[in-house]
Every structure is written in structure tokens, then in C-alpha cells.
Amino acid sequence: MKAAITTAAKLAGKCAVSARRPLLALALGSVLATSLQGCFPIMLGATAVGTMAAVDRRSLGTQTDDTSIELKGQGRAAKITGDQGRVAVTSYNRAVLLTGEVKDDKMKAEVEQQIASIDGIKSIENDLAVAPVSSLGARSNDALITGKVKAAIIDTKDLYLSAFKVHTDRGVVYLMGRVTQREGKMAAEVTRNAASGIKKVVKLFEYISEDELKDLANQPAPDQKADQPAK
């Protein structure tokens, strides 16, 4: 029992340090990001999940749909490409981005056609390259760039990472999200200076007005609605 308590205390300490240093954690890439996902539920339990969902500008249903689209899309693409391609499927508010490499234009079109048949997709941006599959080193560098871009967004006043989805492929940074024109312009400028090795920044935003942003900010979290007393 004593050993279990000691281990739990050490883990909580590590989580607390990570929480105080979010920029460093993000810059280290996806491995540490995955570790942090395990820390916050231990500290906050269900509250963390509710808070994270509340600040996302997509509904809970849409977030679930995006995850489902990505999983189904990856599966369908892999059946087509085999070891002759690599396809990353990124979905935000049911708008889908395809990146990676395929062997020819025929395969590129076939991947898009198969993924377009998934229910709920509103649009597809097909940025697949006809090229050899990128190396593990290149993909690791892409992950590092993504981490640095996220850290830069967090460190910028009036920008909120929860409003964005950042994806990097072949040195190109794709920015997705429901943002105002002001936020989109600011995020693109921040991204360009976030890391070396960025070839291009592509904005794939769904724009909302400043009034819509105010309305979103004033909406209570889903769990808060249930706790409000009747008038």
C-alpha cells in the first residue's frame, strides 16, 4: 500500500510539472502530448473532459464524427495504398484534409473517392502528393513542427489552441478550425515564425463573425446547463 501511495504521489508531481510547463511539453512533440493526456484525468477526473469539450468550438457530436471520419478514412486509404502510399486523414467540423504520398494520380483519385463516400463529410481537400513515401525522419520533423506551432499559438495573446487543429505534412503546416478573420490571420503569422523548416502555411478555416465568437464564449459547458436552477 505504501509503495502504491508513493508511486501515485510521484506521478501526480510529474503531472503538475507538465501542467505548469505546457509550451515545453508541446514542443517535444506527440510522445509527451500523449503522456500529458494521462496526467490530467488523474488530477481532475471527469472535470477535465468536460472543460476540454466545452472550449472546443465544435459540438460534442461533431467532435465524435471527426474522430470516426479519421479512423474510417485511414482504414479505407490503407486498403488502397498498401505499402505504396501513406495517407493522413484529418477532419475538422466534417471538413476533411488528405495529405501524404501515393504512387500515381489514379491512386490519388481513388483514395479521395472512397473517403468521400463516408457519411457526414462536408468537403475534401486532397493534397496528396505523387511521390515516394516519406521517411520516418521527415515525419518526425513534421511532428516537431506541429508541436512548436501549437506552443506558439498557446503563447499568443487572444489565440486559443482549442479553436484550432494543426497538422504538418512534408513541411507544410495546415491550420484548420472555426475562427474569426482576425484569429485566422494572427495564427498564420504566428505559425510562419514558429519553427524552421516550414515550407508553407495553408489556411483551411471555417470563418465565424466576432459576434458568433462572443456567443460561443458565453455558452455554458454542457454539464453546467444541467446544474442551473429553474427560473
N, C-alpha and C positions, 0 to 999 in steps of 0.2 A: 504493500500500500504506500509506504514511504517513498519507494522508488518511483511509483506511478505519479505521486504528487510532485516530486522533484522534476520529472520529465515534463509534466504539464506546465510547470512554472517556467521552465526554460523555453518551451515552445511559445508560451504567452509573451515572454520577454522578446523573443525574436520577432514575433508579430508586431509588437508595439514599436520596435525599432523600424521595421519596414513601413509601418503606418506613418511614422514621423519623417521618413525619407522616401516619398513616392517618386520623386524625379530620378533618384539613383536606381530604384527598383525597375522603373520603366526603361531606362537607358540600357540596362543589362539584358533586355530582350524577353522573349516569350517564356524562357525557362523560369526566371524569377517571378514573372507575372503569374504563372501557374501556381507557384508556391504561395504567393500572396492570397490567391483565391481560397486557399486552405486556411489562411490565418484569420481572415475577417469573420467567417461564420463562428469560429471558436470564441472570438471576443464579443460578438454582437448577436449571434444566433439569427433568428428569423428577421430581426430588425434590419440587419444589413441587406438582406434580399429585398425587403420591402422598400428601403430607401433607394437602392440602386435602380429598381424598376421604376420608382416614382420620378426620378430625374431624367430618365430616358424619354425622349420626345416621341417615341413610338408607343402605341398601346401594348399591353402585355400580350394580347393576341397576335399582334403584328411581329413582336419580338420572337414569339414561338414559331410563327410562319417563316420568318427569315432563317431561323436555325434549321427548320425542316427543309426549306428550299436548298440550303447549302449542302446538307447531308445527302439529299436525293440527287442533287446536281453532281456532286463529286462521284457518287456511285455510278451514275449513268455515263459520265465522261470517261471514267476509268475503263468501263466495258468497251468503249470505242477506241481509246488510245492504246490500251495495253502498256507495253514498255516503250512505245514510240511517241509518247507525248506526256505532258504534265499539265493538268488543268486545275486552276484555283477558282472556286465559285464563291463569290462574295455577294451577299444580299443585304440591302438596307431598305426598309419600308417596301419590300417586294420588288425593288428595282435591282436587277442582277448585273454584276460585273464578271466577265470571264477573262482571266489572264493566264499566262503560261506559254507553253510551246506545243506545236503539233507538226506532223511531218509534211502536210500539204494543205492546200486550200479546201480540198474535198473533205478532209477530216475536220477542219475548222468549221465548215458549214454544217456538217453532220452533228458535231457537238452542240452547236447553237440550236439546231432543230430539235434535238432530243430534250435539251433542257427547257426550251420554250414550251414544251408540252406539259410541264409541271403546273399543276393548278395554282392559281393565285399570283403568278408572275405578271407584273405590270409592264416591264420593259427589260431589254437586254442590251448591254454594251459589250460587244465582242472585241476584245483587244488581244486575242490570241495571236502569237507570232509564229510564222512558219520558220522554224529554226530547231537546231538540236536542243535536247533537254538541258536546262541549265544545271550547273554543278552545285553540289551541296554547299560549297564555299560561297557561291553567288547568292544562294537562298538564305544562308546565314547572315550575309551582309544586308540583305533586304530586311530581315527581321530586326537587325540592329538599327537600321534607318527608321523603321516603323516605331521602335521604342523611343528613339530620340525625338521624333516628330511628336509623339504623344506627350513626352516630357515637356517639350517646348509649348505645346498647347496648354498644358496644366499651369505652366509658369507665366502665362499671358493673362493679364487682367481682362475681364469681360468675355473670356472664352471658357467653355466648359467641355471637357473631354466627353462627357456623356452625350453630347449633341452630335458627336462625330463618329465615323468609322474610318480608320486609317488602314490602308493596305498598300504594300510595296511589292512590286514585281519587276525584275530586270532593271532595277534602279529608278523606276518610275513610281512616284507616290500618287496614289488615288485617294481623294478625300470625298467621303460620302456623308450625308446627314441632312437633317431638317434644320436649316439655319436661315438667318436673315442675310440680306446682301452685305451688310456691314460685317457680320461674323464670317461669312464666306471669304470676303476679300482679306480680312485680317488673318484668317487661318492659312490662306495660301501664301501670304507674305512671310508668316512665321515659319511655315514648312520649308520654303526655299532656303532659309538660313539655318535650318535645324541640324543639318549634317552634311558632310562632304560625300560625294558620290551620287547625289541626286541628279538624275538626268532631266527630269521633267516633273511638273506637278499638274495633275489632271483633276479638275473640279467636276464632281458628279452630284451636285447638291440638289435637294428639293427645297426651293426657297419659300420662306414664310415672311409675313409682314412683321413689323415691330409690334403692332397691336396683337397679332396672334402670339408672339413671343410673351407678351405681358399676360395674356390669358393663360398660357401654359404654365407660367411661373406662379400664377395664383391658384392653380388647381391643386387641391389636397391630394396626398397619397391615397391609393385605394383603401388601405386599412384605416386611414383617418376618417374617411367618409362613413364607415360603418360605426365609428365611435361617436359621431356627432349627435348631440341630443336633439330630439324632435322639437320643433318650434310650435 
